[in-house]
Amino acid sequence: MGRALRIRLPQQKYMQQLSVELRDMRDNKVQFAVVREDPMVEAALIRLTKASNVLLVASGGCTALTLQALFPDLQITLVDFNPAQLERVREKMSALHNVDAAARCQRFNIGTSHPSGLNQSGNFESLFRGLREFIFDLVADEAEIRLLFEEKGRLADVSEILFSSKYWSVAFDLYFSDSLLNAMFGPDATQHAEPGSYPRYFQTLFEKGLTSAKAFDNYFLHHVFLGYYLQRPASLPYYLLAPPADYCFQMVAGTLDQVPELQRFDLISLSNIMDWMPLVEIVSLISHLQNEVKPGATVLYRQLNNYTDLSPYFGDSFEFDAALGVRFREIERSLFYSSLHVGKRR
């Protein structure tokens, strides 16, 4: 009886914690405080195609802010059907310019995991907050995990420190279950994935990331496992290292088909929005791209735990560079995506 109670207690505790997180989410309209996509993929495409006008999904704004910092004259249109995401981008724009250095660290979660920070106060971040607390309690304490990213060479022991724990895989079972993801984001979030596949999908990608040669300075890993960015030049998103002096942003609250003059864009980055759409809507979106995108323009989309081949729906209208997509997936530091696809309008 005592042993059974000890086994049940951890799960009971974290299920209660999940309930609290879900209650907190009811009043939070921001789904994503950060963009879990590597903006250097878009940056590489801008250089490759000499794009001067791009369309991005807004999400947490990190990609847009980084691209503006890298390319000051770049015209950027942000689209998001959730007005709260566009407001989050505006908040970040203001905080980059209107606060001192110490306040900027607080606001952007540099060295602090405070849940009110602009890069922590999203619903997806609540999920990772729960994952972290579970890991800190039952896998390895916070100080030990922090040392992995603060002392060169410590990550060589990550398998022993994290992966060998019997609770390591349990953490992903709890926090990436279909039931939790569907409660947070609705069934659209998991519709194209094999049922029950998310725990192992995320466990595998994080294990690969933590054992990679570039893990030490990977700010995406820091954000997940520490809850904050480290104050090191090699470990900060570029927009926090060199904030844009000005912004050339246009914002559209709506869906892609509500963006005016789609033919003006040289690059359209769709994030992984098609993961969230039923097939009939995907076909409609692709048809819109076929009709409105100018010849020579580039379309980029990502897929997360979704292995549906969408190329037949694009037909002959777009020429996809499979090798470039594979190369981008290999360098994508966020680690989240099962594939990236780069197509050029014929």
N, C-alpha and C positions, 0 to 999 in steps of 0.2 A: 504493500500500500504506500509506504513512504517513498520507495523508489519511483513508483508510478506518478506520485504527486510531484516529485522533483523534475521528472521528465516533462510533465504537463505545464509546470509553472512558466518556463520561458515562453512557450507558445502563447499561453493565456495572457501574459504581460504584454507581448507585442501585438496581439490581436486587439487588446484594449487600447494600446497606443495608436494603432491604425484607425480605430474608431474615432479617437480624438482628432487625428489628422484629417479624416474625412469630414468631420463636423466643421473644422476650421475652413475647409475648402468651400463650404456652401456660400460664403460671402466673398470669396476671392475669385475675381473674374479673370485674373492673369493665369493662364495655363502654363506658360513657359517664361521664366524669368531670364533665361539665357538661351542662346541658340546652340544646340549640341551638334553643330556641323563645323567643319574646319573651313574658315573663310579663305584660306590660302588656295583652296581648289578654285573658287570663283576668281581669286586674284590671278591665278595662273591662266585661266581662260580669258580674262580681260587682256592680259599681255599677249596671249597667243592670237586672239582675234582682233586686237586693237579696238575693243569695244569702248564707246563713249557714253552710251545710254543703256542702263540695265534695269531690269525688273526683278525684285526680290520679294519673297514672302517675309513679312516683318518679324514675326515671332518675338524673340527677346531683343532684337535690334543689333546684336553683336556683329553679325556679318556686315550689315550696312555701315555701322560705325567704323569697322576695320577697313572696309573698302574705301570709305571717304577719306580716312587717314592716309591710306596708301596712294590714292588717286584723287587729289583735291579738286580736279575739274570734272570728275565723273558725275554724270547726272543719274540719280538713283530714284526710282519709284518703289515705294513699299506698299504692298497690298496685304490686307488681313481682314477676314470677315469678323474678327473679334476686335471691337474698338479699344478694349483694355490693353491689347498688345501694342497698338499704335501709341496709346498714352504712355505705356512703359518706355517706348523709344524716346518720346518727348522728355520724359523724366530723366532719362540717361543723358540726353543731349544737354539739358539744363545743368545737371550735376557735374558734367565734365568741365563746364566753364565757370560755374558760379559758386564753387566751394574751394576751400584751401586744400592743400595736399593731404593733411591729416583727415579732414572730413571726407575727402574723396575715397580714401582707403575704407572708411566706415561704410560709405554709401555703396561702394562697389564690391564689398566683401573681399578686400585684400587684407589677409591676416585675421579676419574675423568671420565666423559663420553665422552671425546674428540673423535670425529669420526675417527681420524687417529690411535687410539690405536689398538693393535693387536687383542683385544677382542671386538672391535666395528666396524672394517672396513670390514664388509661383507654385502652382499645384504639383507639377512634376518634381520640383525641388523638395516638396513635402515628402514625396515617395523616397527620394534619396536620403533625406534626413532620417527617416525611419530605418532605412537600410544601414546607414552609418551607426546609429545608436545600437542596433542589434549587433553589428560587428564589434563595436567598442566594448560591449558588455560581455559577449560570449566567444569571440574569436581572438581578438588582440586589443589591448587597451589603446586609447587615443594617442598617448605619447609614443608608443611603439610604432604605430602606423605613421605618425608624423616624422619619425626618424627615417623611415623609408625614403622620404622625399627631401630630407634635410642633410643626410650624410651620404656622400657618394659611396657607392658600393654596397649599401645596406639592402638594396633591392635584389641582390644576388640570393638573399635568404627569404624572399617573399613566399616561395612555395612552402617552406617550413613554418613561417610566421602566420600565413593566412590559409593557404589551400589545404594544408594537412588537417585543419580543424574539422571536426565532425559537424560543426555548426555553419561552416562556410557555405555549403550547398543549400542548407536549410534557409539561410538568409535570402537566397534568390527564390526558393520555393515560396516563401511568405510574401515577398515584396514584388514579385513579377508574376504572380498567379493571374490567370485569365480573369478570375472573379474580381480581384483588386483593380486590375487595369480597366476592366469594363465598368466598375463602379466609379472610377476616377474620370474616365474619358468617353464612356459609352462603348457599345459593341463595335462601332466603326473602327476603333483603334486596333482591334485584333482580327478583323474579318478575313484578311488574306493570309494569316499565319496558320500553321498547323496547330490545332487545339493543344494547349498545355506545353507549347514549345518555348515560351518566353523565358522561364527560369534558366534552362540550360543555354539558351542563346546568349543571354546577358552574362551568365557565369563564364562561358567560353570566351566571349570577346574581352571581358575585363582581365581574365587570366592571360590572354594573349598580350593585351596592352601592358599589364604590369611586368611581364617578362621581356618586353621589347627593349631594344637598345636605347630608345629615346624616352623611356618612361619617367625618368627622373625629373625632366623639365616639362612634362606634358600637363598643361593646365586643365585639360578636360578631366584627367585622372585626379588631379588635386581637388577640383570642384566636387567630384563624386565622393572621394574617400576622406577628404579633410573638411569639405564644406566651404572652402575659401581658396583664393589665389595666393600664391607666395610672392613676397616682395623681392623678386629677382628678375632682371631684365629678360632673361631667356624663358621665364615662366609666366609671363603676363600676356593676355590678349593684346594685340598690337594697339588697339584703340585706347587702352589704358597706359601703354608705354609712350605713345605719341598721339594724344587726342587731336581730332580734326580741328583746324582753325575755324572752319565754317562748314555749312551743310548745304548740299544741293539736293534736298529731299522733297519729293512729292508723296503724299500719303493718300491711299484709297481704302476706305472702309467698305469692304465688300469682297466679292469673289473675282476670279481672274477675268470672267466675261464682262465685268463691270469696269475694268480698266480701259480708259479711252485710248484710242490710237495705238493698238498693240504693235502695229507695223513700224513704230519709231524705235523699237528696242533692238540693240545688237546682241544682247544676252538676256535670256529669261531663265532664272533659277527657280525651280518649282519646289525646292526642299523635297520632302517626301509626302506631299499632299495627296498623291494618288494612293498611298497606303490607306488613307482614311476614307476613300470613296468607293462606292459600289461600282461594278463594271460598267453599268449603263452611264454613270456620270463620268467615268474615265473616258469612255468612247466619245461622249459629248465634248469633254475638255480637249481631247486630241483633235477632234474635228474643228474646234474653234481655232486651235493653233495652226492647223493646216490652212484654214481660210484667211487668217489674219497676220501671221508672222511673215515678215519680208524674206525674200531669198537671201541666203548668206548668213542669216541670223542663227544664233546657237541657242539650243534648249538643253538645260541640265536638270536631271531629276535623280533623286535617291530613292532606294527601297530598303526598308528595315524589316528583316525577318519575313520578307515577301519575295517569293521566287517566281512570281507570275511573269511570263515573257510578254511584255507589252509591245514589242517591235511590230508584230503583225498589224496592230491597230494604227500604227503610224504609216504603214504602207510604204510607197515610194516617195512620199513627200519629204521625208527626212533621211539623211544618210548618217548612220550612227557609227562612231569610232569605238569599237569594242576594246581595242588595245588601250586607248586613252582612258576609257572608263575603268579598266582594271588598274592602270597605273595610279589613277586618282584614288581608288579604293585603298591601295597599298600605302599611300602617303596621308590618308585622311586620319588626323590625330584624334578625332572624337571617338573613333572605333565603332560607332553605332551601326553602320550600314552594311548590309549584305551585298549591295551593288550600287554603282554610280553609272549613269548613262549620259553620254554627250552626243547630241544630234544636231546636224546642220541642215537648215531648210534649203532644199534644192531650188 
